[in-house]
Amino acid sequence: MFDSDELDKIQSAKEDWESETAEPTLQRFGERKETFVTDTGSQEVDRLYTPDDVSNIEYQEDIGYPGEEPYTRGTYSTMHRGRLWTMRQYAGMGSPSETNERFSYLLDQGSSGLSMAFDLPTQMGYDSDAAMADGEVGKSGVAIDTLHDMETVFDGIPLDEVSTSMTINAPAAVLLAMYVAIGDQQGVDRAQLRGTIQNDIMKEYISRNLYIYPPGPSMRLITDIFAFCADETPNFNTISISGYHIREAGSTAAQEVAFTLGNGIEYVKAALDAGQDVDSFAPQLSFFFNAHNNILEEAAKFRAARRMWASIMDEQFDAENPKSKQLKFHTQTGGSTLTAQQIENNVVRVAYQALAAVLGGTQSLHTNGKDEALSLPTEESVRTALRTQQILAHESGAADTIDPLAGSYYVESLTDGIEEQAFEILEDINQRDGMLNAVKNQWVQRQIQDVAFERQQEIEEGERIIVGVNKFEVEQEAPEMDLEEVDPEQERRQVENLADVKADRDDSEVEATLAAVRDAARSDTNLMVPIIDAVKAYATVQEICDVLRDEFGEYQPGASLWAFSSDRAVSRVQAHTGPCAEPTELARGETV
């Protein structure tokens, strides 16, 4: 962007500034630290950035214009000037009726999308009356056993007027089938259904461990969803490829991008191997990233990810449809950054993280409640979190121009640096025969664990300041707080409701539809159609998942990722312990 003579003059002037202006001050006062690095430590931060730091950038090729390749400046041409991002607040209160109440409250308060959290048994494909579910029903989200529960959740909520994101992975096909069935009940054309299922099993193998089946069958379920939605629900996003949990587990920003895009590459390959055309399913792919505290690094991360995905889809997969190259993403503020100490500080953290997401051009945003380090957020905390987004949208000016940080010498340098590091990691993954093998051999997990260990050491040794935790502490008793609590009676009521549904349904119809699911699993028939029939017959989540367990087996930790197991006993129930994370809603009409 600058000619060589001008760059020489700038470099010479910078050297003069360093020796004549900066050096005397440095000799007298020094700087706060010997070395400055980005929040994740992946890049060293120079004292000053000039055009010389971005001398290799070609504007049209590397930055360009929003809505045009390489999409560095945004996926859509008008971005937030045309339409604000979808404002989401994650909800999933113990019982279906409580979740319905919270959804109605959020819509009344101005939320523009619903995001659904499920309890641990549902995420693992178990019903509320299963022995494995004892003590966990409704604890980390809503318990969904049958279509009756989904009917209760969406009572009075027309699906042609809302978009819904569902944080569900291993049993994603079953929950999507229930949502489609609710739309059918309401008379909503399937093409009008809008939302996202997370449906990202690779991330579960890497960081959360909420998997059921081995990768082979899991990929088959995912690609069946791709094909079904391309034909039936074209405005519903089929997957939310999640870097959020990777970052929560401890990764750097560059690792978050690399491992997330690496997972995306695996999903694209799986769909192509299943005979699908890249431009038929790729426009419905979406992504899900974390937003941490370093505003400029995070904004640069989002810009780099967009540019990288456009390049990957173009060069590796020969995508022709521009929508296939557009990285559309949801952002959630960083749950792992929230602290139990001085809990009001979390409001500030969330606001800065939300600003980073908006400056980076997110399509959808969830802001955590200040109390999520301790419990599910209260109604008051949820309102404050939503108001944070609304103030950002309507009072801050951050959404008034597109990609306002573009051209910053520092931000463009950060963007290039994250892209370079992330591509280097992807090349390392390629040398290990792809992401599946890198996960199978625990290489990806070790990379994240090494960074997490190093960061924790920095906190304990005081090298990394966490306000209110290892510096600026106060000695006072913890204030009494109104924390959200789950009614201990709800599990009993949920189990009773499930028994009532089972007593009222047509058992012969349930058996017939489950047999059809089994037949489809044994063939190459798309599983979504028989699963929809099964949920409409009020087959339970576990009944459907058990059929697939019998046919596909369960993934056993420490065994080959491709190994099947006939043992249906599950010996571990592990979950993300920070604030739950949601998938993204990215239908074009909703988000720009």
C-alpha positions, 0 to 999 in steps of 0.5 A: 500500500506504500511505495518503497521510497515512502517506506524508507522515509518512514523507517528512517523517521522511526529510527530517529524517533526511537533514538532521539525521543523514545530512548531518553524517556526509556532511560529515565523511566523504562516501561511497565514490562520487559516484553509485551505479548498478546493475551494468549502470548502468541505474538510479541507486541512491538512498542510502535507500529508503522506502515513498515509493519504492513508493507507486504499487504495488498489492499485489494487482495488481503483486505478488500471490501465487505461482502467480497473476497477475501471477506476480511472486512465482513461477510456481508456488504452492509454488515451492522449498518444494514442490520445488527447482529442477532442478540442471543441469551442462552437459556435452558431452565431445568423444566420445559415450562421454566424454559418457556417462561425464560424464552418469553421473558427474553423475547419481551426484553428485546432478544432477537434469537433464542438459544437452548441449553440442554441438561447433561442426560439429554446431551448424552442421549439419556432420558430423565428416568435413566439410572445415568440421569439420577441427580443431573436432570435439569441441572445444566439446561432443560431436560428434553425426553420426548416431543411433548417436552419440546411442545411445552418449550415452544408453547405460544412461540411461533417458529416462523417468527423466531430463530432458535439455536440448540447446543446439542451435538451427539444427539443433534439429529434427534433434537433437530427432528423434534424442532422440525416436528414442532414446526410441522405441528404449527403449520410452518413451512420447513423452509421458514425454519431458522436457527442452528444446531451445534452438531460439532462432534470433533470439538467434543472429542477434543475438549468437552467429551460429550460424545456417544458414537465413534467418529465414523458413524458420527460423521455419517449423522452429520452429513445426513443432516447436511443433506436433509437440511439442504433440501428441507430447511435451507435457512437452518444452519446445519452445524456450528463448528465450535472454537469456543470450547477449544479456547475455554480449554486453554488454547491460544487465539491462533490455535482456536482458529486453526483447530476450528477450521481444521474441524471444518475441513474434516466436515467438508471432506466427510460430506464430499466423501458422502457424495454431496456437492460442496456448494449444496451444503457449504452455505449452511456451515457456520462457526462459533468463536470465543471472545476474550479480554484482549480487544484488538487481538480478538478482533484481528482473530475474527478477521483472519478466520474469515480470510482463511476460510475463503482461501480454504474453500476456494483453493482446497475444495473448489467452491464456486458459490460465494456463500460457500466461502463466507465464514459466518460466525456466532460469538460468546463472551469468555466463560473461563475469564469470569471470576467468583471474586469481585463478581461485578468485575465480570460485567466489565469483562463481558462488555469489553469482550462483546465490543471485540466481537462487534468490532470483529464483525460477528453475526450473532452474540451471546453475552454471559451473565456476571454470575455464571462462574457460580450458577445459571444466570438469574433473570437480573443477570441475563437482563444486564447481559442483554442490555450490554449488547443493546448499549453497544449497538445503540449508544457506543457507535461501534456498529456505525461503520464497517470494520472500523479497525481496518488499516490500523498498522497494529490490527492489520499486523495482528491479523496477518500474524494470527493467519500465519500462525494458524496456517502453520498449525494447519500444515502441522495437522496435515503432516499428521494425516488430518485433524481426525488422526491428530485428535486420535493421537492426542496431539491436538489435546496436548497442544491445548493442555500445554498452553493452559498449564503455562497460563495457569502458572503465569497466574499463580506466579503473578506474571498474568494479572487477573483483577480481583484474583491475584491483584487488587484483591479486597478482604471482605466477606462474599456478599449474599447473592441471589443465585439461580437454583434448580428446584430439587422436585423438578426431577421427580416431576420430569420423570412422572411426565415422561411416564405419562407420555409413555402411557398415552402413546401408541406403543406399536407405532413407536416400535415401528418407527424405531425399527425404521430408524434401525433399518436406515442405520444399517443402510445408506438411507438418510436417517433424518426422515425416520428419526422425525417419524419416531419423534412424532410417535413420541419415541424418547431421546434415549430410545432413538439413541439406543437404537443407534448405540446398538448399530454404531457402538460407542466411542471408548476413550483411549481406544481407536477413534474408529473402534466400535464397542457393543458395550452400552454402559457408559463409564464417564459423564464429563461436562464443560464446567464453565458457562454453557456455550451456544451455537449460532443463528446465521440465516441471512435475513436475521443477522446483518 
